[in-house]
Amino acid sequence: MLELNRIHCGDNCDLLGKMPRECVDLVVTSPPYDDLRTYGGHSWDFFGVAWHLKRVLKPGGVIVWVVADATKDGSETGSSMEQALHFKRLGLNLLDTMIWNKPPAGANGNNDAYPQSAEFMFVVTKGKPKTSNRLADRRNAWAGTSTQTTSGGRSPKYGAASKERQEIPEFGLRTNVWDMDKSREGNEHPAPFPFDLARDHIATWSNPGDLVLDPFSGSGTTAKAAKELGRRFLGLEINPEYCAIAERRIAQQVLELEAV
């Protein structure tokens, strides 16, 4: 087993092969999108990574796969959808196709299309997710008023389901479209995803003490968020330059993790 709570520099398939079966609670990662960036000229094996992730994921574990497509010859590649479907072919469940909306709008992939501002966040599970701490921070426009609901009881006179009034809370569940800025937080990586994105997925799909893995660790955003939330973590990254960035970011935190 790889040493926990650190970034390991090397090929992710080689490193994943050193991990035992069913040891990871949650994967939060963003792989390279097609060939939009070279990331130091390193290549990667999607099919190998997907197979290993299924192997190391615990029953009830979750993979959050943040990805988008390149546009070539006027057409999006569709590789993101193909990856989601491959996870299903491996026997995993596609629990949710979430959207990360990145205001303001990004560059045009195609001059005949609208400016792009969204990426997919595929939530893939090994069976029913064992943890689902859904976030409720969407302010309700009708908070404080009441609505009529149908209870499971029966009216003694008419035998029909009884009606009740229920007050609408101030906040409701967040939807599966997350509006998050692309803030770099001084990050030197060419394409970091937001710290809040990693943190909120970790808070949703894991509990303190769980093991969170990022096989494309980059600048260590997932590892940093996992550490802040009291989770154990593993980051895998092939580029030594990015490994050094991640180690510096994680070293800035002083939060102690629970013992393994």
N, C-alpha and C positions, 0 to 999 in steps of 0.2 A: 504493500500500500504506500502511496506517495505521502510524504510528510504534509500534514494538514496546516492550514492557516498560513500559506505562503504561495508565491508565484513560481511555477516550474517552467523553465525555458527549454523548449524542444518541440519536436513534432507531436501534435496532439494525439494522433492515432497510436504512436509509440508509447506515449505517457498513459493514455487511457488503457492500453493493454496491461499496464502494471497495476491497475486497480481491480479489486475483487468485484464479483457480481453483486448487484443490488445493494450498493453502499451509499448512493446519492439520493437525497430527498428532492432537490430542485436544481434545474439547469436554467440559467438566465444568460443568454448569449446573443451576439450579433455577428454572423459570419461575413466574410467578404462577399459583396454583391457582384456576381458575374466577374467582369474584368474592369470595373469602374476605377479601381485603384490597385496599384501593384503591391503595396505594403512590403517593400523591400525585395520584391521579386519572388516571394515564397508562394508555392502552390499548396493546395489542400485537397483532400479526398472526401467529398461529401458522403458518399456511400459508406466508406469506412467509419467516418465520424458518427453517422446515424446509427450504424450497427452497434458500435461501442456504447453510444449513449443509451440505447435500449438495454444493453447488457448490464450497465452499471446502475441504472435507475431502479429504485425500490418500487415494489408494488404500491400503487397510489401516488407515485412520484410524478412530477410535472416538468416539462420542458417548455420554456418560453423562447421562441425562435424569432428574432427580430430581423426582417429581411425586406429587400425591395428588388426591382428589376432594372437592368440596363435597357436602353432603347437602341436597337440596331436596324438599319435600313427601314426606318419608319415604323417598326413594330417592337413592342416590349417582348423580352425574351420569355417571360412566363416561368422562369426557373424557380421563382419563389413558390408558385402553386405546385410545380412538380415536386419540390422538396416536401411540401406539406402532404401531398398524396403518397409520397414514398414512406413517410413515417406511418401512414395508415397501412400501407402494404406490409410493413414490418409488424403489424399487429397492435400498434398504438392507436389511441383515440384522438381525434381532432376536436377538443372540447370547445374551442372558440377561435374565430378569426377576428382578432382585435385590430384596431387601427391606431397608430401613433400619428397624430396630426401635428405638424411642425410649423406653426406660424412664425414668421410670414412665409408665403409660398416660396418654394425653391425654384430651381432652374427648369426650363422646358426640356422634357425628354424628346418632345416632338413639337415643332412649330405649329402643327395643326391641332394640337391638343391643349388642354388647360395647363397652367403651371402646376408642377407637382409639389405637394406639401404633405404627403402621407406615406407611411410604410406599414407593412403588415407586422403584427405580433401574433404569430401562431402559438396557441396554447395547446400543447400535446400532452396527453396523460397516459400512464400505464394502468389502465382500469379506471375506476372511480377515484378522483383525487382525494387523498387522505386529509388534506388541509385546504380550506377555502374560506379565508378571512376576508370576505369581500368588503371593499372600502365604501363607506357611506358618507360622502362629503359633497354630494350634489344638492345645492340649496333648492328646496321645494318652493315654487312660486305661491302655492296655496297653504303654506305652513301656518298652523294655528287654527285653521278651519277644520271642519269635520266632513267625513264622507260616510255614506251608508254602505255597510258590508253585509254579506250573508253568512250567518254562523252555521255550524253543523247541527245545531239543535232543531227541534221541531215544535211548532206551535201546538199546545195541547188542544186547542179548539179546532184548528183547521188541518193539522198534520203537515203544514208547509214549513219550509226552512224559515227561521226567524231572522229579522233584520236588526242590525245594530248600528250605532253611530260610532265612528272611530276618528280621533283627532289625527290630522296629518302632521307628521313630525317635521322639524326644521330641515333635516337633511335626509335624502334618500340615497339609494345605491348609485354609485358611479356607473356610467354606461361603458360599453366596450370600445368607445372612441375616446382616447386620452389626448387632450391638448397640452403639449409640453414644448417649451422652448428648447432650442438646440444649444443652450448656453455651454460654453467650453470650460468654464471655471478655471481658466489659466492652463488648460490641458494641452500638452504638446502633441498628442496623437492627432492624425489628420482627420479622423472621423469618429470621435467619441459619441456615445449616446448619453442622454441626460442622466445625472445621478438620481434624480427623482424617479425616472422610469425604472431603473434597476431596483431602487429602494421599495417602490410601491408594489412591484411584482414579488419581491422577496417577502414583504409583509403579508401579501395576499396568499401565497402558495406555500409558506413554510412557517415554522414556529421556532422560538429560541432554542439553540442547541442543534438544530438540523444542519445538514451538510449541503452547501450551495456550491455548484461547480460552474465555471465559465471556461469552455474549451477554446475560446478565441478571446483571451483575456484582454488583449490590447493594453490600454493604459490602466487597467485594474478597477474600472468603475464598479463592476459587480462585486468584486472582492471587498472594496471599500465600503459599499453599502451593506454587505453581509456582516462585516465586522461591526459596523455601527449598530446594527440591529441584534447583535448577540448571537449570530449564526457562525458556525464553522465554515471555512471556505477553502476552495482550491481554484487557482487560476493556471491555465495552460496557455503558453504563448511561444511561438517559434522565433519571433524577432527579438534579439537581445536588447535592442534599443528600447522597445516598448516594455520589455521586462523591467528594465532599469527605471522607466517612468512609473510603472505600477508599484514597484517596491518603494519608491520615494513617496508616492501618494499614501500608501498604506501605513508607512512609518510615521506619518504625520498624526495618526490617530493613537490614542492612548487607552481606548476602551479595552478592558480585559474580557476575553471570551470565556464561556463556561468550559470546564474541563471536558476532554473527550471521554 
